[in-house]
Amino acid sequence: MKATPISSALVAIAICAFPAAGRTPTNDAAAFKTFSLYADRTSSTNTTDHANFALYPSSLASPPPLLVMRPTPGSSDTMAIFNSFAKDAIYFEVNATQTQSFSTYTVSPPQFATSLGSILMGVNIYNGTTPFNDFGKTLARATVTYVDGDTTIARLNVGTFVRDFFDSGPLTCGTNRPIYETRPTDARTAYIYENSDAYLDAQEFLLPKGKRAKRIASIRVEGTLLDHFCSSFVPHVYAGSRFSGLSVWPNFTVVNASSQPVVRLSQSTNVAHGGYMFGGVPVGSRRTTNFTACQVASMAMNYTYAGFPCTVNGLNTYLQQNEGYQPDQVAEVTLVVSGGATIHYTATGGTTLNVGDRFLVEDGRFTNPLATYLVTVAGRNGQATRAMMHSATVPSVGDPGRVYWNMIPRVADGFTGNQLHSIELDDSPRLAAQVESLLVRDMAVQVHVPGHMVVASGWTSSFRPDGSARGTYVIKDPFDNRNFTKLIEGKYRNTFKLARYVVPTAALETEGNVIAGNDPPGLAILASGARRVEVIDPVGRRMLRDASTDESVSEIPGASIEALSSEHDNGGDVDDPITGYDIDIPNTVDGHYTVNVYSDDGLSMSVNNYNSTGIFVSDDIADTTVGPRGNVYDVNYSGSGQSVSVTHTATIGVNGTPPLEPSRLHIRRSPTTGPVEFVLGGAQASSDAIDVFDITGRRVDAVVIGGDPGTQTVTWNWRAVGVRPGVYLARLRSQGNELTRFVILH
C-alpha cells in the first residue's frame, strides 16, 4: 500500500512542534495576574498617586514583586504576588463634593480567577461606639467585570478585611476616638507588617463559585463614602483608603454535584494487574497493581467523583472480564526445554521483562493460553520457567509471549453501564487551556504526567525558594510511595501531556455529540518500542508523534496518541525514556490504515478492533531487528465486519518520512475564496470522479470527470452544493487512498 501524499497546499493543518517539557498551567510563569498600579491602569478619577507612608520600614520599599505568604505555621504556600511595593500607594477619598475616586485595570488577555487579592488599608477608620463604630462598613469595593458583561462586587469591609494603616493615638472628631487597629477577622487575610506604629495587610476576596467559569475582563477599585459627623466646628471627617496592590489568581478544589471533592484511591492493592480471565483466573498479567495500575486507579477516581462508585480492584476485574486490556507481545520463544518447563526467548518491543515478571505464551489472543512463565534470566535473550499450565499443548519455537496491561478507556466506561463517557484531549498548544476550562467547571481531569497518570482536582499556587510562585494543579496521585498533592512537586515539574475526563453520556446525547444507544467500533494500536509513529487513515487524515523531535500532528477528530514511558510500563522512574505509543481512534473509517513506525531496537505492534464491550478482534506483528529501522505497515480495518489485520509492506529509512509518489490530482490555488480548480495529470478513465470529503471523513460531493489523454482542469462550485468554508480532502476515485488537501476561505 502506498503512503498517502501530503499536499503542500494545506495551510490550516500542519505539523505543530511543542516544548519537550510538555504543557504547563497557563499561569505557570507567575502564578497570578499582577498589575502595576500605574502602568496597567486604563482609567482613574480623583486619586492621589504615589502616596508614601514614612513609618513603613525600608524593607517595604524594595522593588516589586512583593511575595505575600499566609501567616500559617509550617505553611509554604503563596497567598499572592503583587507587582507593587507598600510605600507607593494610590489614595482614594470620596466626600460630599467628590463622589467618585477609582482606578480601573484591564485584564489582558481575559483569564479565569477565583480569588481577588488586594493590599488596601484604611485612613481615619474609627473603633468606637455609634456613630463612630466603623466595623462592618464598606471602605472600598472592587467591581470585577467578566467578558460577558456580568459583574461581581467585592466589598472590602472594615473589620472583616480592612483596618487602619497606622496607630498614632486617638483621632480627634469632636472628642478623641480610637482608630480601628484590630486584625481583620477573615481567615484569608495575610499580615505583611504590623507593630505599634503601623500595619500592612493583604486581602483575599473569593469570587462567586457560580462565575468561576467566566474569564475576567476588567477590575475597578474605588473608595466609598465613609463620613463621620464630628461637631459644628469640624462637621465632617472622611475616611479614605491607601491602595498598594492588586492581583487575581485561581485557587480552588473541584467538588461534584454532591459537594464532594475527588477522593484519592491507592493503586497499591497487590492484585494481578491486567490480563484477561480464563477459567475464572486472570492470565496475561505481568505485575501487580502496585506497579502498573495508575491508569486504572486514576480512572476509578474520575468515575467515583462523577457519581459511580468504583474501586481499583473492581475496575481492574471488569477490564479482565471484558477484554479491556490490549495485548503487547514482549517475547518470542526461541528454545523449549524439558517439555516446556523452561523456555528461552528473545525480548520484543519496548517493554522490559525483569526477573520475577510474568508473561503468557498463547496460541491466538484472548482464547488459547498455553502457559504462564516467570522470568529467571532477564535481558534481550532471556530465560523463564513455567509458573502455571493452562493447556496440555507445549509451547513451540516462534510462539509469542504477551502481557495485557494497557487499558482501553471506552471499554472501562462499560463499568458505569456506559452512563459515563470518557473523552481524551490530545497534546496541542491548547491543552492547558482546555484542562483549565474543565477544572473551573468542577470537572476532574486525568492527566498524563511524564510516565504516570494522576487526577487534577483543583488549581492553586505554590511557593518557590527564589521568591516567586507558580500556578499549579492540585492532584490526587494513586502511587503510594509518591503521594504528591501538586503537579509542581517531585519530578512532575508542572508538566503534562494527554488529558482525559468523563461526562454523563446523556449530556453528550442532548448536545448531539453521540447517538443514543449507538456503540460504534474503534481502533486501538499499541506500538511498543516505537520512537516515531505516523498513522494515515483511509481518507488521508494524519496523526503523528515523535517524542525525540517533539513533532505532533492530530487531524482525526477524537483520536489521540499517548506516549508511554517506562514507569507506565516497567515501574521505572518518571525520567525514563518512552517505550512506545498508544494510538486510540474511537471515530473510525473502514479501510486501509498506513502506519509508519520508526524504532531503535525492535518493535511489537498490536492492532485491536473494539467497542464498549471489549476487544472483539485483534492482530499483532513483531520485529526483532537490532538497531534503528523504519517500517511501513498496512492495517486493514473493518468495524462493520469486525475484522482487523496488520501486514508489513515496506522497510524505509531510519529517519524522516517515507518517500511519496507524485499525485495525479492537484489544486491550482489553495486557500481559495472562489470555485476550486482541480488539475489532473495523465490519462483519466472515462468513468472516473473526484470525491470530496470534509475533515471528519464525510463525503460532501462527487465531481464527475471525462476521459482525457492529457492534463485537464475541472472546476468545482462548492457554494452550489451548500458547502461551507473549511479544510477539505479530494481523492481521484481511481487512485484509492491518494488524497489532496485544500482550504476554502470566506
Secondary structure, DSSP 8 states (H G I E B T S, - for coil): -------TT--SS--EE--TT-B--TTTTTSSEE--TTTTEEEEESEEEEE--TTS-GGGGS-S-EEEE---TT---EEEEESS-TTSEEEEE--SS----EEEEEEEEEE--SEEEEEEEEES-BBSSTTSB-TT-EEEEEEEEETTS-EEEEEEEBTTTB-BSB-SS-EESSSEE-B--S--S-TT-EEEEE-SSBEEEEEEEE--GGGTTS-EEEEEEEE---EEE--SSS-EEE-EEEEEEEEEE--EE---TTS-------S---SB-S-EEETTEEES--SBHHHH-HHHHHHHHHHHHTT----HHHHHHHHHHTT-EEEEEEEEEEEEEGGGTEEEEEE-SS----TT-EEEEESSSSS-EEEEEEEEE-SSEEEEEEEEE--SS---TT-EEEEEEEE-HHHHHGGGTTSEEEEEE-SSTTHHHHHHHHHTTT--EEEEETTEEEEEEEEEEEE-TTS-EEEEEEEE---GGG--SBTTSTT-TT-B--EEEEEEHHHHHHHTSS-TT----EEEEEEEEEEEEEEE-TTS-EEEEETTTTEEEE-STT-EEEEEEHHHHHS--TTS-EEEEEEEESS--SEEEEEEEEEEEEEEEEEEEEETTEEEEEEEEEE---B-EEEEEEEEEETTTTEEEEEEEEEE-SSS-------SEEESSSSBSS-EEEEE-S---TT-EEEEEETTS-EEEEEE----SS-EEEEE-GGGGT--SEEEEEEEGGGTT-EEEEEE--
